[in-house]
């Protein structure tokens, strides 16, 4: 446990990314999910998708994002769909069908989330242990907390899109504690190193890519960076004509929780702030100034 915490913490400090193997999640969940994401996007008519256009629910923009519509500043070549805890039947939510144009997919993606959820507290505990803190400090805060499962469907790239130099998903940081990304089948993920180089991340099949988000950077007084990352076209020309899918799971804290610099990490650079306020202020750059919710 101590060795894992040291290796994970070092990776989070140096680049904000790590690749997890031996995590215990059934690899069949990931194999099935890649097919489910394709079927989900390819089976829905555009009218059904647009009827569920993304809108803010609490702090998180949940729903459908068309190609080039992920944000106001990113013309990304990807369709996306975000489902938060309220869209799933974990607590028998009577409004679950409202979020699903094809309700039969809810149970399948709920199983994907449930399969990864046992990793959340141990990962946070290992990070806290690396920082010299009680590894159970966040256990209660993470019990049943909110999350965002984002389904990404990257269409095949046309010759014009390839020639334009556009990325499949432009550089951004994640607004969360951390993100769990089961290894995509098609390469493209890159992280921005401290020396300014874009580094391709090689994640073996059935591994999980873990990266730090903005919440954790603030909590750790900038000790753990929320690293900029992007998705570029694959280097292999044969793969550029294939669909790419991914399904990152963003781990949040409750919207009324406080983000407050953890003890023992130096003079705080940040004042305590409510999660709802911090999250919506940060993402207002993507969705417009009226997205922010002040305390």
N, C-alpha and C positions, 0 to 999 in steps of 0.2 A: 504493500500500500504506500509506504513511504517513497519507494523508488518510482512508482507510477505518478504520485503527486509531484515529485521533483521534476520528472521528465515532462509531464503535462504543463506544469507551471512555467518551466523554462521556455517551452515552445510558445506558450501564450504571451510571455514577455518579449520574446525575440521577434516574432512575426505575427502573433495573434491567431495562428492556425496550427492544427495538429490533425493527424490521421489516426483514427482509432481502429484497431483490429482486436479480435478476441473479445468482442463486446457482449456476446451472448444473444443478440437479436437474431431471430430466425431469418436466414438469407432468403427464404421463399417469400417473405413479406415484401422484400425489395424487388425481387424478380417480378412478382405479381403486380406491384405498384407501377412499375414502368409501363406495363401493358394497360393497366387501369387508367393511367393518365392519358394515354393515347386514345383509348376508347371513349373516355369522358369528353375530351375536346372534339374528337372527330365525329361523334355521334350526335352532337347537339347542333341544331340550326342556329344561325346567328341571332335570330329573333329571341330565342330562349336565352342566349348568352347575354344579350344587351338588356334583357328584362331584369338581369341580376347585376347591373353595373355596380362597381365597387362604391361603397359609401362608408362613412365613419360610423362605427359601432363602438362606443366608448372611446378608446384611444386609437384603435386599429381600423384601417381602411379594409373592409371585408367585402368580397364579391369578385366580379369578373373585370379583368383588365385586358382590353383588346391589344393587338399588335401596335406598337408605338404609343400605347396609352398607359404604360405603367406609371408614368409621372408627367408633370408639366415640362420637365427639362430633359427627359431621357427618351429619345425615339428608339426604344429597344425593339429588337426583332424577336419578340416573344409574346405569346398569350399567357396570361397568368390568372390564377384564381386563389383567393385567400379564404380559408375557413378557420375561424377562431373557436374556442371552446364552446361558445354558445350555439354553434352550428351542429354540434354532435350530441348524441344521447347519453353522455356520461352521467348526467343527473336526471335523466328522464325529461329533458326539456320538451315541452309540448309544442314549441315553435320550430323544432328542427326542420320539418319539411319546407319551411319558408325560405331556407337558404340553399335548397337543392333543386335544381331543375330536373335532375334525374335521381330521385331519392334512393334508388337501389345502390348507389355508390357510397352512401353515408356509412353503412356498416363496414364496408371494405376499407375505407380510409380511416375509420375509427380504430380498426384493428391495427393499422399501420402506426398510428399515434400511440396506442396502448403498448405496442411491442417495444417502442423506444423509451417510453416514459420511465421505466425503472432506472435508466441511465442518468436522469436529471439530477437527483439529489447526490449520487456519488461523484458526478463530475464537479458540481459546485463544491462539494466537500473537499475534493482533492485540490481544487484551486485555493480554497480557504486555508487548507493545511499548508500549502506551499507559501502562503503569505504569513504563516505563523499564527493563524487564528483558529478558533474552535471550528472543526469541520462540520459540526451540526448547527452552526449559527443560522443557516437559512432553511433548515429542514421544514419548519412550520410554514414559512413564507412560500415555499414551493409546493406545498401540499394542495393539489387541486388548483394551482394558479392558472392564469390564462396563457394561451399559446397561439401561434399562427402557423397553420400548415399551408404553405404556398405550393400549388401545383403549377409547374412551368412546362409549357409546350412550345418548343422552338421549331417552327416550320423549316422545311428545306430552304436553302439559300439560293436565290436566283443569281445568274451571272452579273446582273446589274448591282445587286446588293453586295456581292463579293468584291466587285470592282470599286464600289464606293468606299470601302474600308470601314464600314459600319460594324460595330460589335453586336453580338447577340444580346448582351446585357451590359450596359456601360458601367463605368466605375462607380461604386457606391459603398457605404458602410451599412451594417445591420443595426436597427434600432431595437435592441433587446439585451438580455443577459448574455446569451450565447445561442448559436444556431447549430443544429444537427443536420448534416446533409449526407444522406446515403450516397455512395459513390455513383455518379452518373455513368451511363454506358458509353456515352460519346464525350471525348475530352473537350476542354475549352476553359475550365476554371483557372483563373490567374489571380495572384495576390501581389499587391504593391509592396515591395521590400523597402526597408528604411533607406537604402541607397538610391531609391528612385527607379529600380528595375522592376519590370513585371516578371514574376516567377510563375511558371506553370506548375500546378499541383498534380502530382501523380498519386491517385488513390486506387489501390487494388480493388477488384470486384468484392462486393459485400462489406467493404470497410465503410467507416463513417467519417466525413470531414467535419471537424469542429472548429468554429471560429468565435472569437470574442465580439460582443456587440457594445453599443454605446452605453447601455446601463452599466455594464461591468467596468468599462473604462472610467466612468465617473465615480463609481463606488471605490475603485482602487486608486483614485487620485492620479490617473493617467499611467499607472504602472503597467497595466495590461492594455495594449492598444486595440482600438476598434479599427481593424485594418481595411483599407480600401481594396475591393476585389471586383472582378468583372468576368464575363463569359465571352470569349473570342471564338471565331470560326476554328474548327479543327485543322491541324496541319496536314492531315492526310486528305488529299483531294477527293478520294472515294467517299469519305465520311461527310463531305460538305453537302451531299445530296440526300442526306438522311435526316429524319426527325430526331431531335434531342429532347429528352424529358428529364425533369428533376423534381424533387419534392422536399425542399428544406423545411425543417420544423424550428420555428423561432420560439424561444422560451422567454416569457415575460414575467413581470411581477404584477400584483394587483394594482389597479388604477389609483387606489387611495393610499398605497404604500408611499413611504418617503425614500428617495434616493439620497443617501447621506454617506459621505466618505467614511470608509471603514477605519476603525481605530488602529493606531500604530503605523500608519502609512504617510506620516509627515503632516505638515501644516496643510489643512484642507484648501484646495484651490477652488472648491465649489461650495456654494450654500446648499443646504438641504432643499429638495424640490419634490413636489408630488409627481408620481409617475405619469398621471394623465397630462399634467402640464408639460413635463419634459418631453414626453413622447410626441405630443401634437405640435409643440414648438419646433422640435427637430425635423419632423416630417412635413411641416408646412412648406419647406422649400420644394417638395415634390408636388404638393397638392394645392398650394395657394395660401395666402396669408390668413384667410378666413377659416382655415382648418384648425388653427391653434386654439386650445381651450386654456384660458388663464385660471389660476387658482381663485 
